[in-house]
Amino acid sequence: MIIINVKDNESVDKALKRFKKKFERTGVLKQLRARTFFQKPSVAKRKQKERAIYKQQLFANDNY
């Protein structure tokens, strides 16, 4: 459960913004989307490796 303490004289918009940031950091939404369908472990590993290769290539191109 995410708890946000609203400070004195703090607007609701700022408190809502802090709540959204905390919620995003917990990774609940990402986990929920991942659980919507079953993915074989071998497919998940393959996608993870592809993502890692892509990131390495992306950062390698930035350094030149």
mmCIF file of the N, C-alpha and C atoms, coordinates in Angstrom:
data_MODEL
# 
_entry.id   MODEL 
# 
loop_
_atom_site.group_PDB 
_atom_site.id 
_atom_site.type_symbol 
_atom_site.label_atom_id 
_atom_site.label_alt_id 
_atom_site.label_comp_id 
_atom_site.label_asym_id 
_atom_site.label_entity_id 
_atom_site.label_seq_id 
_atom_site.pdbx_PDB_ins_code 
_atom_site.Cartn_x 
_atom_site.Cartn_y 
_atom_site.Cartn_z 
_atom_site.occupancy 
_atom_site.B_iso_or_equiv 
_atom_site.pdbx_formal_charge 
_atom_site.auth_seq_id 
_atom_site.auth_comp_id 
_atom_site.auth_asym_id 
_atom_site.auth_atom_id 
_atom_site.pdbx_PDB_model_num 
ATOM 1   N N  . MET A 1 1  ? 0.833  -1.163  0.000   1.00 0.00 ? 1  MET A N  1 
ATOM 2   C CA . MET A 1 1  ? 0.000  0.000   0.000   1.00 0.00 ? 1  MET A CA 1 
ATOM 3   C C  . MET A 1 1  ? 0.887  1.239   0.000   1.00 0.00 ? 1  MET A C  1 
ATOM 4   N N  . ILE A 1 2  ? 0.554  2.170   -0.857  1.00 0.00 ? 2  ILE A N  1 
ATOM 5   C CA . ILE A 1 2  ? 1.329  3.403   -0.958  1.00 0.00 ? 2  ILE A CA 1 
ATOM 6   C C  . ILE A 1 2  ? 0.668  4.462   -0.084  1.00 0.00 ? 2  ILE A C  1 
ATOM 7   N N  . ILE A 1 3  ? 1.463  5.066   0.766   1.00 0.00 ? 3  ILE A N  1 
ATOM 8   C CA . ILE A 1 3  ? 0.943  6.101   1.663   1.00 0.00 ? 3  ILE A CA 1 
ATOM 9   C C  . ILE A 1 3  ? 1.633  7.417   1.332   1.00 0.00 ? 3  ILE A C  1 
ATOM 10  N N  . ILE A 1 4  ? 0.823  8.439   1.121   1.00 0.00 ? 4  ILE A N  1 
ATOM 11  C CA . ILE A 1 4  ? 1.335  9.785   0.847   1.00 0.00 ? 4  ILE A CA 1 
ATOM 12  C C  . ILE A 1 4  ? 0.818  10.703  1.944   1.00 0.00 ? 4  ILE A C  1 
ATOM 13  N N  . ASN A 1 5  ? 1.712  11.298  2.684   1.00 0.00 ? 5  ASN A N  1 
ATOM 14  C CA . ASN A 1 5  ? 1.320  12.260  3.707   1.00 0.00 ? 5  ASN A CA 1 
ATOM 15  C C  . ASN A 1 5  ? 1.250  13.638  3.065   1.00 0.00 ? 5  ASN A C  1 
ATOM 16  N N  . VAL A 1 6  ? 0.068  14.236  3.078   1.00 0.00 ? 6  VAL A N  1 
ATOM 17  C CA . VAL A 1 6  ? -0.110 15.566  2.508   1.00 0.00 ? 6  VAL A CA 1 
ATOM 18  C C  . VAL A 1 6  ? 0.362  16.581  3.541   1.00 0.00 ? 6  VAL A C  1 
ATOM 19  N N  . LYS A 1 7  ? 1.287  17.413  3.130   1.00 0.00 ? 7  LYS A N  1 
ATOM 20  C CA . LYS A 1 7  ? 1.855  18.407  4.026   1.00 0.00 ? 7  LYS A CA 1 
ATOM 21  C C  . LYS A 1 7  ? 0.910  19.596  4.156   1.00 0.00 ? 7  LYS A C  1 
ATOM 22  N N  . ASP A 1 8  ? 1.138  20.408  5.185   1.00 0.00 ? 8  ASP A N  1 
ATOM 23  C CA . ASP A 1 8  ? 0.323  21.620  5.360   1.00 0.00 ? 8  ASP A CA 1 
ATOM 24  C C  . ASP A 1 8  ? 0.538  22.560  4.177   1.00 0.00 ? 8  ASP A C  1 
ATOM 25  N N  . ASN A 1 9  ? -0.526 23.174  3.735   1.00 0.00 ? 9  ASN A N  1 
ATOM 26  C CA . ASN A 1 9  ? -0.515 24.134  2.630   1.00 0.00 ? 9  ASN A CA 1 
ATOM 27  C C  . ASN A 1 9  ? 0.010  23.532  1.325   1.00 0.00 ? 9  ASN A C  1 
ATOM 28  N N  . GLU A 1 10 ? -0.111 22.224  1.160   1.00 0.00 ? 10 GLU A N  1 
ATOM 29  C CA . GLU A 1 10 ? 0.308  21.574  -0.085  1.00 0.00 ? 10 GLU A CA 1 
ATOM 30  C C  . GLU A 1 10 ? -0.930 21.334  -0.945  1.00 0.00 ? 10 GLU A C  1 
ATOM 31  N N  . SER A 1 11 ? -0.821 21.663  -2.206  1.00 0.00 ? 11 SER A N  1 
ATOM 32  C CA . SER A 1 11 ? -1.963 21.479  -3.085  1.00 0.00 ? 11 SER A CA 1 
ATOM 33  C C  . SER A 1 11 ? -2.183 19.998  -3.380  1.00 0.00 ? 11 SER A C  1 
ATOM 34  N N  . VAL A 1 12 ? -3.391 19.683  -3.752  1.00 0.00 ? 12 VAL A N  1 
ATOM 35  C CA . VAL A 1 12 ? -3.746 18.307  -4.066  1.00 0.00 ? 12 VAL A CA 1 
ATOM 36  C C  . VAL A 1 12 ? -2.994 17.855  -5.315  1.00 0.00 ? 12 VAL A C  1 
ATOM 37  N N  . ASP A 1 13 ? -2.768 18.768  -6.237  1.00 0.00 ? 13 ASP A N  1 
ATOM 38  C CA . ASP A 1 13 ? -2.054 18.427  -7.469  1.00 0.00 ? 13 ASP A CA 1 
ATOM 39  C C  . ASP A 1 13 ? -0.638 17.940  -7.182  1.00 0.00 ? 13 ASP A C  1 
ATOM 40  N N  . LYS A 1 14 ? 0.052  18.619  -6.275  1.00 0.00 ? 14 LYS A N  1 
ATOM 41  C CA . LYS A 1 14 ? 1.421  18.200  -5.933  1.00 0.00 ? 14 LYS A CA 1 
ATOM 42  C C  . LYS A 1 14 ? 1.422  16.844  -5.231  1.00 0.00 ? 14 LYS A C  1 
ATOM 43  N N  . ALA A 1 15 ? 0.454  16.641  -4.346  1.00 0.00 ? 15 ALA A N  1 
ATOM 44  C CA . ALA A 1 15 ? 0.364  15.362  -3.639  1.00 0.00 ? 15 ALA A CA 1 
ATOM 45  C C  . ALA A 1 15 ? 0.052  14.237  -4.624  1.00 0.00 ? 15 ALA A C  1 
ATOM 46  N N  . LEU A 1 16 ? -0.815 14.510  -5.583  1.00 0.00 ? 16 LEU A N  1 
ATOM 47  C CA . LEU A 1 16 ? -1.150 13.515  -6.598  1.00 0.00 ? 16 LEU A CA 1 
ATOM 48  C C  . LEU A 1 16 ? 0.061  13.199  -7.468  1.00 0.00 ? 16 LEU A C  1 
ATOM 49  N N  . LYS A 1 17 ? 0.842  14.213  -7.778  1.00 0.00 ? 17 LYS A N  1 
ATOM 50  C CA . LYS A 1 17 ? 2.058  14.017  -8.569  1.00 0.00 ? 17 LYS A CA 1 
ATOM 51  C C  . LYS A 1 17 ? 3.048  13.132  -7.817  1.00 0.00 ? 17 LYS A C  1 
ATOM 52  N N  . ARG A 1 18 ? 3.202  13.362  -6.508  1.00 0.00 ? 18 ARG A N  1 
ATOM 53  C CA . ARG A 1 18 ? 4.088  12.529  -5.696  1.00 0.00 ? 18 ARG A CA 1 
ATOM 54  C C  . ARG A 1 18 ? 3.590  11.093  -5.641  1.00 0.00 ? 18 ARG A C  1 
ATOM 55  N N  . PHE A 1 19 ? 2.259  10.935  -5.536  1.00 0.00 ? 19 PHE A N  1 
ATOM 56  C CA . PHE A 1 19 ? 1.672  9.595   -5.514  1.00 0.00 ? 19 PHE A CA 1 
ATOM 57  C C  . PHE A 1 19 ? 1.956  8.862   -6.822  1.00 0.00 ? 19 PHE A C  1 
ATOM 58  N N  . LYS A 1 20 ? 1.784  9.541   -7.937  1.00 0.00 ? 20 LYS A N  1 
ATOM 59  C CA . LYS A 1 20 ? 2.016  8.920   -9.247  1.00 0.00 ? 20 LYS A CA 1 
ATOM 60  C C  . LYS A 1 20 ? 3.467  8.485   -9.397  1.00 0.00 ? 20 LYS A C  1 
ATOM 61  N N  . LYS A 1 21 ? 4.405  9.320   -8.936  1.00 0.00 ? 21 LYS A N  1 
ATOM 62  C CA . LYS A 1 21 ? 5.830  8.969   -9.004  1.00 0.00 ? 21 LYS A CA 1 
ATOM 63  C C  . LYS A 1 21 ? 6.118  7.732   -8.158  1.00 0.00 ? 21 LYS A C  1 
ATOM 64  N N  . LYS A 1 22 ? 5.592  7.699   -6.932  1.00 0.00 ? 22 LYS A N  1 
ATOM 65  C CA . LYS A 1 22 ? 5.811  6.554   -6.058  1.00 0.00 ? 22 LYS A CA 1 
ATOM 66  C C  . LYS A 1 22 ? 5.211  5.287   -6.656  1.00 0.00 ? 22 LYS A C  1 
ATOM 67  N N  . PHE A 1 23 ? 4.020  5.423   -7.229  1.00 0.00 ? 23 PHE A N  1 
ATOM 68  C CA . PHE A 1 23 ? 3.329  4.293   -7.829  1.00 0.00 ? 23 PHE A CA 1 
ATOM 69  C C  . PHE A 1 23 ? 4.114  3.743   -9.011  1.00 0.00 ? 23 PHE A C  1 
ATOM 70  N N  . GLU A 1 24 ? 4.673  4.636   -9.806  1.00 0.00 ? 24 GLU A N  1 
ATOM 71  C CA . GLU A 1 24 ? 5.455  4.215   -10.970 1.00 0.00 ? 24 GLU A CA 1 
ATOM 72  C C  . GLU A 1 24 ? 6.736  3.508   -10.545 1.00 0.00 ? 24 GLU A C  1 
ATOM 73  N N  . ARG A 1 25 ? 7.361  3.976   -9.484  1.00 0.00 ? 25 ARG A N  1 
ATOM 74  C CA . ARG A 1 25 ? 8.614  3.380   -9.004  1.00 0.00 ? 25 ARG A CA 1 
ATOM 75  C C  . ARG A 1 25 ? 8.420  1.977   -8.446  1.00 0.00 ? 25 ARG A C  1 
ATOM 76  N N  . THR A 1 26 ? 7.240  1.692   -7.906  1.00 0.00 ? 26 THR A N  1 
ATOM 77  C CA . THR A 1 26 ? 7.008  0.372   -7.334  1.00 0.00 ? 26 THR A CA 1 
ATOM 78  C C  . THR A 1 26 ? 6.938  -0.705  -8.405  1.00 0.00 ? 26 THR A C  1 
ATOM 79  N N  . GLY A 1 27 ? 6.564  -0.347  -9.618  1.00 0.00 ? 27 GLY A N  1 
ATOM 80  C CA . GLY A 1 27 ? 6.519  -1.308  -10.707 1.00 0.00 ? 27 GLY A CA 1 
ATOM 81  C C  . GLY A 1 27 ? 5.266  -2.167  -10.723 1.00 0.00 ? 27 GLY A C  1 
ATOM 82  N N  . VAL A 1 28 ? 4.222  -1.732  -10.044 1.00 0.00 ? 28 VAL A N  1 
ATOM 83  C CA . VAL A 1 28 ? 2.987  -2.497  -9.968  1.00 0.00 ? 28 VAL A CA 1 
ATOM 84  C C  . VAL A 1 28 ? 2.333  -2.600  -11.343 1.00 0.00 ? 28 VAL A C  1 
ATOM 85  N N  . LEU A 1 29 ? 2.275  -1.501  -12.059 1.00 0.00 ? 29 LEU A N  1 
ATOM 86  C CA . LEU A 1 29 ? 1.627  -1.487  -13.363 1.00 0.00 ? 29 LEU A CA 1 
ATOM 87  C C  . LEU A 1 29 ? 2.380  -2.350  -14.362 1.00 0.00 ? 29 LEU A C  1 
ATOM 88  N N  . LYS A 1 30 ? 3.691  -2.301  -14.313 1.00 0.00 ? 30 LYS A N  1 
ATOM 89  C CA . LYS A 1 30 ? 4.516  -3.120  -15.200 1.00 0.00 ? 30 LYS A CA 1 
ATOM 90  C C  . LYS A 1 30 ? 4.285  -4.604  -14.927 1.00 0.00 ? 30 LYS A C  1 
ATOM 91  N N  . GLN A 1 31 ? 4.217  -4.958  -13.662 1.00 0.00 ? 31 GLN A N  1 
ATOM 92  C CA . GLN A 1 31 ? 3.987  -6.342  -13.265 1.00 0.00 ? 31 GLN A CA 1 
ATOM 93  C C  . GLN A 1 31 ? 2.588  -6.799  -13.677 1.00 0.00 ? 31 GLN A C  1 
ATOM 94  N N  . LEU A 1 32 ? 1.612  -5.924  -13.553 1.00 0.00 ? 32 LEU A N  1 
ATOM 95  C CA . LEU A 1 32 ? 0.249  -6.246  -13.939 1.00 0.00 ? 32 LEU A CA 1 
ATOM 96  C C  . LEU A 1 32 ? 0.161  -6.529  -15.432 1.00 0.00 ? 32 LEU A C  1 
ATOM 97  N N  . ARG A 1 33 ? 0.811  -5.723  -16.239 1.00 0.00 ? 33 ARG A N  1 
ATOM 98  C CA . ARG A 1 33 ? 0.808  -5.931  -17.683 1.00 0.00 ? 33 ARG A CA 1 
ATOM 99  C C  . ARG A 1 33 ? 1.525  -7.231  -18.048 1.00 0.00 ? 33 ARG A C  1 
ATOM 100 N N  . ALA A 1 34 ? 2.562  -7.562  -17.325 1.00 0.00 ? 34 ALA A N  1 
ATOM 101 C CA . ALA A 1 34 ? 3.298  -8.796  -17.601 1.00 0.00 ? 34 ALA A CA 1 
ATOM 102 C C  . ALA A 1 34 ? 2.455  -10.032 -17.265 1.00 0.00 ? 34 ALA A C  1 
ATOM 103 N N  . ARG A 1 35 ? 1.559  -9.911  -16.321 1.00 0.00 ? 35 ARG A N  1 
ATOM 104 C CA . ARG A 1 35 ? 0.740  -11.053 -15.903 1.00 0.00 ? 35 ARG A CA 1 
ATOM 105 C C  . ARG A 1 35 ? -0.545 -11.218 -16.711 1.00 0.00 ? 35 ARG A C  1 
ATOM 106 N N  . THR A 1 36 ? -0.801 -10.330 -17.654 1.00 0.00 ? 36 THR A N  1 
ATOM 107 C CA . THR A 1 36 ? -2.044 -10.434 -18.414 1.00 0.00 ? 36 THR A CA 1 
ATOM 108 C C  . THR A 1 36 ? -2.050 -11.651 -19.331 1.00 0.00 ? 36 THR A C  1 
ATOM 109 N N  . PHE A 1 37 ? -0.884 -12.124 -19.729 1.00 0.00 ? 37 PHE A N  1 
ATOM 110 C CA . PHE A 1 37 ? -0.814 -13.318 -20.557 1.00 0.00 ? 37 PHE A CA 1 
ATOM 111 C C  . PHE A 1 37 ? 0.416  -14.120 -20.147 1.00 0.00 ? 37 PHE A C  1 
ATOM 112 N N  . PHE A 1 38 ? 0.359  -15.428 -20.419 1.00 0.00 ? 38 PHE A N  1 
ATOM 113 C CA . PHE A 1 38 ? 1.469  -16.299 -20.051 1.00 0.00 ? 38 PHE A CA 1 
ATOM 114 C C  . PHE A 1 38 ? 2.534  -16.262 -21.131 1.00 0.00 ? 38 PHE A C  1 
ATOM 115 N N  . GLN A 1 39 ? 3.759  -16.189 -20.702 1.00 0.00 ? 39 GLN A N  1 
ATOM 116 C CA . GLN A 1 39 ? 4.892  -16.197 -21.622 1.00 0.00 ? 39 GLN A CA 1 
ATOM 117 C C  . GLN A 1 39 ? 5.854  -17.284 -21.153 1.00 0.00 ? 39 GLN A C  1 
ATOM 118 N N  . LYS A 1 40 ? 6.226  -18.146 -22.081 1.00 0.00 ? 40 LYS A N  1 
ATOM 119 C CA . LYS A 1 40 ? 7.136  -19.228 -21.724 1.00 0.00 ? 40 LYS A CA 1 
ATOM 120 C C  . LYS A 1 40 ? 8.457  -18.634 -21.220 1.00 0.00 ? 40 LYS A C  1 
ATOM 121 N N  . PRO A 1 41 ? 9.092  -19.295 -20.258 1.00 0.00 ? 41 PRO A N  1 
ATOM 122 C CA . PRO A 1 41 ? 10.354 -18.785 -19.728 1.00 0.00 ? 41 PRO A CA 1 
ATOM 123 C C  . PRO A 1 41 ? 11.433 -18.640 -20.804 1.00 0.00 ? 41 PRO A C  1 
ATOM 124 N N  . SER A 1 42 ? 11.465 -19.561 -21.767 1.00 0.00 ? 42 SER A N  1 
ATOM 125 C CA . SER A 1 42 ? 12.474 -19.463 -22.821 1.00 0.00 ? 42 SER A CA 1 
ATOM 126 C C  . SER A 1 42 ? 12.257 -18.220 -23.674 1.00 0.00 ? 42 SER A C  1 
ATOM 127 N N  . VAL A 1 43 ? 11.002 -17.883 -23.934 1.00 0.00 ? 43 VAL A N  1 
ATOM 128 C CA . VAL A 1 43 ? 10.686 -16.687 -24.729 1.00 0.00 ? 43 VAL A CA 1 
ATOM 129 C C  . VAL A 1 43 ? 11.045 -15.432 -23.935 1.00 0.00 ? 43 VAL A C  1 
ATOM 130 N N  . ALA A 1 44 ? 10.770 -15.447 -22.639 1.00 0.00 ? 44 ALA A N  1 
ATOM 131 C CA . ALA A 1 44 ? 11.091 -14.293 -21.797 1.00 0.00 ? 44 ALA A CA 1 
ATOM 132 C C  . ALA A 1 44 ? 12.602 -14.052 -21.764 1.00 0.00 ? 44 ALA A C  1 
ATOM 133 N N  . LYS A 1 45 ? 13.392 -15.133 -21.635 1.00 0.00 ? 45 LYS A N  1 
ATOM 134 C CA . LYS A 1 45 ? 14.851 -14.993 -21.627 1.00 0.00 ? 45 LYS A CA 1 
ATOM 135 C C  . LYS A 1 45 ? 15.351 -14.451 -22.948 1.00 0.00 ? 45 LYS A C  1 
ATOM 136 N N  . ARG A 1 46 ? 14.778 -14.946 -24.047 1.00 0.00 ? 46 ARG A N  1 
ATOM 137 C CA . ARG A 1 46 ? 15.195 -14.506 -25.368 1.00 0.00 ? 46 ARG A CA 1 
ATOM 138 C C  . ARG A 1 46 ? 14.919 -13.006 -25.559 1.00 0.00 ? 46 ARG A C  1 
ATOM 139 N N  . LYS A 1 47 ? 13.737 -12.571 -25.126 1.00 0.00 ? 47 LYS A N  1 
ATOM 140 C CA . LYS A 1 47 ? 13.394 -11.148 -25.241 1.00 0.00 ? 47 LYS A CA 1 
ATOM 141 C C  . LYS A 1 47 ? 14.306 -10.290 -24.370 1.00 0.00 ? 47 LYS A C  1 
ATOM 142 N N  . GLN A 1 48 ? 14.646 -10.799 -23.188 1.00 0.00 ? 48 GLN A N  1 
ATOM 143 C CA . GLN A 1 48 ? 15.522 -10.057 -22.287 1.00 0.00 ? 48 GLN A CA 1 
ATOM 144 C C  . GLN A 1 48 ? 16.908 -9.907  -22.902 1.00 0.00 ? 48 GLN A C  1 
ATOM 145 N N  . LYS A 1 49 ? 17.419 -10.972 -23.538 1.00 0.00 ? 49 LYS A N  1 
ATOM 146 C CA . LYS A 1 49 ? 18.721 -10.907 -24.199 1.00 0.00 ? 49 LYS A CA 1 
ATOM 147 C C  . LYS A 1 49 ? 18.691 -9.925  -25.368 1.00 0.00 ? 49 LYS A C  1 
ATOM 148 N N  . GLU A 1 50 ? 17.596 -9.963  -26.151 1.00 0.00 ? 50 GLU A N  1 
ATOM 149 C CA . GLU A 1 50 ? 17.467 -9.039  -27.280 1.00 0.00 ? 50 GLU A CA 1 
ATOM 150 C C  . GLU A 1 50 ? 17.457 -7.594  -26.797 1.00 0.00 ? 50 GLU A C  1 
ATOM 151 N N  . ARG A 1 51 ? 16.753 -7.349  -25.686 1.00 0.00 ? 51 ARG A N  1 
ATOM 152 C CA . ARG A 1 51 ? 16.707 -5.999  -25.129 1.00 0.00 ? 51 ARG A CA 1 
ATOM 153 C C  . ARG A 1 51 ? 18.089 -5.548  -24.666 1.00 0.00 ? 51 ARG A C  1 
ATOM 154 N N  . ALA A 1 52 ? 18.841 -6.462  -24.047 1.00 0.00 ? 52 ALA A N  1 
ATOM 155 C CA . ALA A 1 52 ? 20.189 -6.136  -23.563 1.00 0.00 ? 52 ALA A CA 1 
ATOM 156 C C  . ALA A 1 52 ? 21.117 -5.830  -24.742 1.00 0.00 ? 52 ALA A C  1 
ATOM 157 N N  . ILE A 1 53 ? 21.027 -6.611  -25.809 1.00 0.00 ? 53 ILE A N  1 
ATOM 158 C CA . ILE A 1 53 ? 21.858 -6.371  -26.997 1.00 0.00 ? 53 ILE A CA 1 
ATOM 159 C C  . ILE A 1 53 ? 21.516 -5.016  -27.598 1.00 0.00 ? 53 ILE A C  1 
ATOM 160 N N  . TYR A 1 54 ? 20.241 -4.712  -27.679 1.00 0.00 ? 54 TYR A N  1 
ATOM 161 C CA . TYR A 1 54 ? 19.809 -3.430  -28.229 1.00 0.00 ? 54 TYR A CA 1 
ATOM 162 C C  . TYR A 1 54 ? 20.353 -2.267  -27.410 1.00 0.00 ? 54 TYR A C  1 
ATOM 163 N N  . LYS A 1 55 ? 20.279 -2.385  -26.092 1.00 0.00 ? 55 LYS A N  1 
ATOM 164 C CA . LYS A 1 55 ? 20.776 -1.309  -25.224 1.00 0.00 ? 55 LYS A CA 1 
ATOM 165 C C  . LYS A 1 55 ? 22.279 -1.131  -25.372 1.00 0.00 ? 55 LYS A C  1 
ATOM 166 N N  . GLN A 1 56 ? 23.022 -2.242  -25.474 1.00 0.00 ? 56 GLN A N  1 
ATOM 167 C CA . GLN A 1 56 ? 24.464 -2.145  -25.657 1.00 0.00 ? 56 GLN A CA 1 
ATOM 168 C C  . GLN A 1 56 ? 24.802 -1.446  -26.963 1.00 0.00 ? 56 GLN A C  1 
ATOM 169 N N  . GLN A 1 57 ? 24.098 -1.790  -28.022 1.00 0.00 ? 57 GLN A N  1 
ATOM 170 C CA . GLN A 1 57 ? 24.342 -1.159  -29.312 1.00 0.00 ? 57 GLN A CA 1 
ATOM 171 C C  . GLN A 1 57 ? 23.987 0.328   -29.262 1.00 0.00 ? 57 GLN A C  1 
ATOM 172 N N  . LEU A 1 58 ? 22.926 0.657   -28.563 1.00 0.00 ? 58 LEU A N  1 
ATOM 173 C CA . LEU A 1 58 ? 22.493 2.029   -28.457 1.00 0.00 ? 58 LEU A CA 1 
ATOM 174 C C  . LEU A 1 58 ? 23.538 2.871   -27.733 1.00 0.00 ? 58 LEU A C  1 
ATOM 175 N N  . PHE A 1 59 ? 24.067 2.352   -26.626 1.00 0.00 ? 59 PHE A N  1 
ATOM 176 C CA . PHE A 1 59 ? 25.070 3.090   -25.860 1.00 0.00 ? 59 PHE A CA 1 
ATOM 177 C C  . PHE A 1 59 ? 26.411 3.116   -26.567 1.00 0.00 ? 59 PHE A C  1 
ATOM 178 N N  . ALA A 1 60 ? 26.710 2.084   -27.342 1.00 0.00 ? 60 ALA A N  1 
ATOM 179 C CA . ALA A 1 60 ? 27.966 2.053   -28.093 1.00 0.00 ? 60 ALA A CA 1 
ATOM 180 C C  . ALA A 1 60 ? 27.963 3.126   -29.170 1.00 0.00 ? 60 ALA A C  1 
ATOM 181 N N  . ASN A 1 61 ? 26.811 3.345   -29.784 1.00 0.00 ? 61 ASN A N  1 
ATOM 182 C CA . ASN A 1 61 ? 26.703 4.374   -30.814 1.00 0.00 ? 61 ASN A CA 1 
ATOM 183 C C  . ASN A 1 61 ? 26.791 5.776   -30.223 1.00 0.00 ? 61 ASN A C  1 
ATOM 184 N N  . ASP A 1 62 ? 26.321 5.963   -28.995 1.00 0.00 ? 62 ASP A N  1 
ATOM 185 C CA . ASP A 1 62 ? 26.373 7.272   -28.353 1.00 0.00 ? 62 ASP A CA 1 
ATOM 186 C C  . ASP A 1 62 ? 27.800 7.679   -28.004 1.00 0.00 ? 62 ASP A C  1 
ATOM 187 N N  . ASN A 1 63 ? 28.648 6.725   -27.732 1.00 0.00 ? 63 ASN A N  1 
ATOM 188 C CA . ASN A 1 63 ? 30.015 7.027   -27.281 1.00 0.00 ? 63 ASN A CA 1 
ATOM 189 C C  . ASN A 1 63 ? 30.931 7.460   -28.409 1.00 0.00 ? 63 ASN A C  1 
ATOM 190 N N  . TYR A 1 64 ? 30.572 7.192   -29.650 1.00 0.00 ? 64 TYR A N  1 
ATOM 191 C CA . TYR A 1 64 ? 31.439 7.584   -30.762 1.00 0.00 ? 64 TYR A CA 1 
ATOM 192 C C  . TYR A 1 64 ? 31.252 8.988   -31.192 1.00 0.00 ? 64 TYR A C  1 
# 
